[in-house]
């Protein structure tokens, strides 16, 4: 009886049913795993597509590029490094540029910002427009609004004629401190005076406090919403003479539509637009030159 029961159990009833159940279970598990793998693969594909789309957008769209570089990437790197991007740029210059050589300093900053971290300097491409405009204006007194790390201050100072000087205005204390070191390292400190504070407060002080009669050249590269009011302020304070030249950066990206509308429709200015690209990128940008007609 025992042998017969065991035989029946193995060959007629329980074992075949268990095998069938096990087989079905394996198929079900395999299907679930395959389904899970497909879902995971789909998610990875979507994420890669979004990443690729974002990379293309950064390269082609100025706003996206600025958001990525100035907000997302910079904040993450600052947190990891426990140091500001501007300090990293200065350190790179101090370690790699030639002291007292303005061109070496500019080239080193361009190298860092094109290969390591984007920064809002005027850059080499638009820098050539800046060089040409300064040389044509041949100013005795130049004014820069927005010093940042001192890149454009060094760039302007190196092409000034003997006896000329640049007043550069920066409201951010950290940027001002870094710019001062950059200017001194480049060896142009005798041509540059850094004024720390908001442009709307410093411009009215230029005549009395800094003994400025008029300015021959003005480089606008600070907050874009200050371009128009500061241009008006320069006129109200009688700081512009007939022939004074204004050059405004980033009139396309991030953009200064109010300034362009004001300056191009003002009979006291003659304007020229210089198409270019956003510093260290392929994104379209431009500079606007305005000659004061009196």
C-alpha positions in Angstrom: 0.0 0.0 0.0 2.8 2.4 0.9 4.6 1.6 -2.3 1.5 2.0 -4.4 0.6 5.3 -2.8 4.1 6.7 -3.4 4.0 5.5 -7.0 0.6 7.2 -7.5 1.8 10.4 -5.9 4.9 10.7 -8.1 3.6 9.5 -11.5 -0.1 10.2 -11.5 -1.0 13.2 -9.4 1.1 15.6 -7.3 4.5 15.8 -9.0 3.2 16.6 -12.6 0.9 19.3 -11.2 3.8 20.8 -9.2 6.0 20.8 -12.3 3.3 22.5 -14.3 2.9 25.1 -11.6 6.6 25.7 -11.4 6.9 26.0 -15.1 4.1 28.5 -15.3 5.7 30.4 -12.4 9.0 30.5 -14.2 7.3 31.8 -17.4 5.4 34.4 -15.3 8.6 35.5 -13.5 10.5 35.7 -16.8 7.7 37.8 -18.3 7.7 40.1 -15.3 11.5 40.5 -15.5 11.3 41.1 -19.2 8.5 43.7 -18.7 10.5 45.4 -15.9 13.6 45.5 -18.0 11.7 47.0 -20.9 10.2 49.7 -18.6 13.7 50.4 -17.2 15.2 50.6 -20.6 12.4 52.9 -21.7 13.0 55.2 -18.7 16.8 55.3 -19.4 16.1 56.1 -23.1 13.7 58.9 -22.1 16.3 60.4 -19.7 19.0 60.2 -22.3 16.8 61.9 -24.8 15.9 64.7 -22.3 19.6 65.1 -21.5 20.5 65.3 -25.2 17.7 67.8 -25.8 18.9 69.9 -22.9 22.5 69.9 -24.1 21.3 71.0 -27.6 19.1 73.7 -26.0 22.0 75.0 -23.9 24.2 75.3 -26.9 21.5 77.1 -29.0 19.4 79.0 -26.6 20.9 81.8 -24.6 18.4 81.8 -21.8 18.8 78.1 -21.2 22.6 78.4 -21.3 22.6 81.2 -18.7 20.2 79.3 -16.4 22.4 76.2 -16.6 25.8 78.0 -16.2 24.8 80.8 -13.8 22.3 79.0 -11.6 22.4 75.2 -11.7 26.0 74.3 -12.5 27.6 77.2 -10.6 25.6 76.6 -7.4 26.4 72.9 -7.4 30.1 73.5 -8.1 30.3 76.3 -5.4 28.7 73.9 -2.9 31.1 71.1 -3.7 34.2 73.3 -3.8 33.2 75.6 -1.0 34.5 78.4 -3.1 33.0 80.9 -5.6 33.5 80.6 -9.3 35.1 84.0 -9.4 37.7 83.0 -6.8 38.5 79.9 -8.9 39.1 82.1 -11.9 41.4 84.3 -10.0 43.3 81.3 -8.6 43.7 79.9 -12.0 45.1 83.2 -13.3 47.5 83.6 -10.4 48.8 80.1 -11.0 49.0 80.1 -14.8 49.3 83.7 -16.2 52.4 85.9 -16.4 52.4 88.7 -13.8 52.5 92.1 -15.3 51.3 90.9 -18.7 47.7 91.9 -19.5 47.5 89.7 -22.6 48.6 86.7 -20.6 46.0 87.4 -18.0 43.2 87.8 -20.6 44.3 84.6 -22.5 44.3 82.7 -19.2 40.8 83.8 -18.2 39.6 82.9 -21.7 41.2 79.5 -21.4 39.5 78.9 -18.1 36.1 80.1 -19.1 36.0 78.3 -22.4 37.4 75.0 -21.1 36.4 74.8 -17.4 33.6 77.1 -16.3 31.6 79.6 -18.2 31.7 83.2 -16.9 30.1 86.5 -17.9 33.3 88.2 -19.2 33.0 90.0 -22.5 35.3 87.3 -23.9 37.8 87.3 -26.8 35.3 87.5 -29.7 33.4 90.5 -28.5 36.6 91.7 -26.9 38.0 92.4 -30.3 35.0 94.7 -30.9 35.7 96.4 -27.6 39.3 96.9 -28.5 38.5 98.5 -31.8 35.9 100.8 -30.3 38.2 102.0 -27.6 41.1 102.6 -30.0 38.8 104.5 -32.3 37.4 106.6 -29.5 40.9 107.2 -28.1 39.6 108.3 -24.7 41.4 110.3 -22.1 38.7 109.2 -19.5 36.9 105.9 -19.9 34.1 104.6 -17.7 33.1 101.0 -17.2 29.8 100.0 -15.5 30.1 96.4 -14.3 33.7 95.3 -13.4 32.9 91.7 -12.5 36.4 89.9 -12.3 38.2 92.7 -14.0 38.5 91.1 -17.5 37.2 94.0 -19.5 39.0 96.6 -17.2 42.3 94.9 -18.1 41.3 94.7 -21.7 40.4 98.4 -21.9 43.4 99.6 -19.9 45.9 97.8 -22.0 44.9 99.8 -25.1 44.5 103.2 -23.5 46.9 105.9 -24.6 49.5 107.3 -22.3 48.0 109.5 -19.6 44.5 108.1 -20.0 42.6 106.3 -17.3 39.6 104.1 -16.7 37.1 104.3 -13.9 35.3 101.0 -13.4 32.2 100.6 -11.2 31.3 97.4 -9.4 28.5 97.1 -6.7 29.3 93.6 -5.6 32.1 93.7 -2.8 33.3 90.1 -3.6 33.6 90.8 -7.3 35.3 94.2 -6.6 37.9 92.5 -4.3 38.7 89.9 -7.0 38.8 92.5 -9.8 41.3 94.6 -7.8 43.7 91.6 -7.5 43.2 90.8 -11.2 44.0 94.4 -12.2 47.1 94.5 -10.0 48.3 91.2 -11.2 47.9 92.3 -14.9 50.0 95.4 -14.0 47.5 98.0 -15.1 46.6 99.4 -11.7 48.1 102.8 -12.6 45.5 103.2 -15.3 42.5 101.8 -13.5 40.5 103.2 -10.5 37.9 100.8 -9.1 34.9 102.4 -7.6 32.8 100.2 -5.4 29.0 100.8 -5.2 25.8 101.0 -7.2 26.2 102.9 -10.5 23.2 105.1 -9.8 25.0 106.4 -6.7 28.5 106.7 -8.2 27.6 108.4 -11.5 26.3 111.6 -9.8 29.5 111.8 -7.8 31.9 111.6 -10.7 32.2 115.4 -11.2 32.7 116.5 -7.7 34.2 113.5 -5.9 36.3 112.1 -8.7 37.0 115.3 -10.6 35.6 114.0 -13.9 34.6 116.7 -16.4 33.2 114.4 -19.1 33.8 110.8 -20.2 35.0 110.0 -23.7 34.0 106.3 -23.6 31.5 104.3 -21.6 31.3 100.5 -21.5 28.0 99.2 -20.2 28.2 95.7 -19.0 26.3 95.6 -15.7 22.6 94.9 -15.0 20.8 95.2 -18.3 17.8 97.0 -16.7 20.3 99.7 -15.6 21.5 100.5 -19.2 18.7 103.0 -20.0 18.5 104.8 -16.6 22.3 105.1 -16.3 22.5 106.4 -19.9 19.9 109.0 -19.0 21.8 109.7 -15.7 25.0 110.3 -17.6 23.2 112.9 -19.8 21.5 114.6 -16.8 24.9 114.9 -15.0 26.4 116.4 -18.1 29.0 113.7 -18.3 28.7 113.1 -22.0 30.3 115.5 -24.5 29.7 115.6 -28.3 31.5 112.5 -29.6 31.4 110.5 -26.4 31.0 106.8 -27.3 28.9 104.3 -25.5 29.3 100.5 -26.1 26.7 98.2 -24.6 27.3 94.4 -24.2 24.7 91.6 -24.3 22.0 93.5 -26.0 20.6 90.2 -27.3 21.4 87.8 -24.5 20.2 88.2 -21.8 19.0 91.3 -23.8 18.4 95.0 -23.3 15.3 95.8 -25.5 14.4 98.9 -23.5 17.9 100.3 -24.0 17.9 99.5 -27.7 14.5 101.2 -28.1 15.6 104.2 -26.2 19.0 104.7 -27.8 17.9 104.0 -31.4 15.0 106.4 -31.2 17.0 109.2 -29.5 18.1 112.0 -31.9 21.1 112.6 -29.7 22.7 109.3 -30.5 24.0 107.7 -33.7 23.9 103.9 -33.3 25.8 100.9 -34.8 25.0 97.3 -34.1 27.8 94.7 -34.0 26.4 91.1 -34.3 28.5 88.6 -32.4 28.1 85.6 -30.1 27.6 85.2 -26.4 30.9 84.9 -24.6 32.5 81.4 -24.9 29.4 80.0 -26.7 27.8 79.8 -30.2 24.7 81.6 -29.1 23.9 84.8 -31.1 24.5 88.0 -29.3 25.4 91.6 -30.2 27.0 94.8 -28.9 25.5 98.3 -29.6 27.6 101.3 -30.1 26.1 104.8 -29.6 27.9 108.0 -30.4 26.5 111.0 -28.5 25.8 113.9 -30.9 25.3 116.5 -28.3 
